[in-house]
Structure formats: structure tokens, C-alpha cells
Amino acid sequence: NGVLVFNHTTLADAAAEFNRYNKRKLVIGDPAVASLEIGGPFQANSIEAFTDVAQHILQLHVAYRGNDIVITR
């Protein structure tokens, strides 16, 4: 029903799931960031909720480059 549920899921795997459902693509630009884990439910079409968690909870940098959203430390 349009909800992605993550439980100890790496950011790389979560980004890959979001990328299946969105035109804008999440790119994890740092291997150390890719292995960080995330949990919780997200609307599949709400990529902004994911980037908000990355910025405000995980204290990561989010950059918008064309259709890509690049997440780094």
C-alpha cells in the first residue's frame, strides 16, 4: 500500500528501494554512509521524508544535483 518499512536497513539498500518508486534518484556518495542503518516506515513516494531523516537525525549532507539527491557525510 505504498509504504516502505525499514528495520536495521543500510542506507544503500533503503536508497535502492526508494529509487524503484521515484524519478529523482538517491545516490549515497560515501561508502561509510552507505553502511549506516535506518529504520521505520516511509511513504514510497516521499523521498523528502528520507532526506529529512538523513539530514536531521543522521546529520548527513544532502545535495540536489539535477534528478539526483546525493547524500554524504
C-alpha positions as CSV (number, residue, x, y, z in Angstrom):
1,N,0.0,0.0,0.0
2,G,2.8,2.4,-0.8
3,V,4.8,2.1,2.4
4,L,8.4,1.1,2.7
5,V,9.3,-0.4,6.1
6,F,13.0,-0.5,7.1
7,N,14.3,-2.4,10.0
8,H,18.1,-2.1,10.5
9,T,18.4,-1.5,6.8
10,T,21.5,0.1,5.3
11,L,21.1,3.5,3.7
12,A,22.4,1.9,0.4
13,D,19.6,-0.7,0.5
14,A,16.9,1.9,1.5
15,A,18.0,4.2,-1.2
16,A,17.8,1.4,-3.8
17,E,14.2,0.7,-2.6
18,F,13.2,4.4,-2.9
19,N,14.9,4.6,-6.4
20,R,12.5,1.9,-7.6
21,Y,9.5,4.2,-6.9
22,N,10.8,7.7,-7.7
23,K,12.0,9.6,-10.7
24,R,14.5,11.5,-8.5
25,K,17.3,9.1,-7.5
26,L,19.0,8.9,-4.2
27,V,22.8,8.5,-4.5
28,I,24.9,7.5,-1.5
29,G,28.1,9.3,-2.2
30,D,30.2,7.8,0.6
31,P,30.8,4.1,1.4
32,A,30.8,4.8,5.2
33,V,27.4,6.5,4.8
34,A,26.1,3.6,2.7
35,S,26.6,1.2,5.6
36,L,24.7,3.3,8.2
37,E,21.4,1.8,9.2
38,I,17.9,3.2,9.2
39,G,14.5,2.0,10.5
40,G,10.9,3.0,10.3
41,P,8.1,3.3,7.8
42,F,8.2,5.8,4.9
43,Q,5.8,6.5,2.1
44,A,7.4,5.2,-1.1
45,N,6.8,8.4,-2.9
46,S,8.0,10.7,-0.1
47,I,11.7,10.8,-0.8
48,E,11.7,14.1,1.2
49,A,11.0,12.2,4.5
50,F,14.0,10.0,3.9
51,T,16.3,13.0,3.2
52,D,14.9,14.8,6.3
53,V,16.0,11.8,8.4
54,A,19.4,11.8,6.7
55,Q,19.9,15.5,7.5
56,H,18.3,16.0,10.8
57,I,18.7,12.6,12.6
58,L,21.9,11.2,11.0
59,Q,23.5,14.6,10.5
60,L,24.4,13.9,6.8
61,H,24.7,16.4,4.0
62,V,22.1,16.3,1.2
63,A,22.8,17.9,-2.1
64,Y,20.4,18.2,-5.0
65,R,22.1,17.7,-8.4
66,G,19.6,17.6,-11.3
67,N,17.5,14.4,-10.8
68,D,20.0,13.0,-8.2
69,I,19.9,13.6,-4.5
70,V,23.4,12.9,-3.2
71,I,23.9,12.0,0.5
72,T,27.3,12.3,2.0
73,R,28.9,12.9,5.4
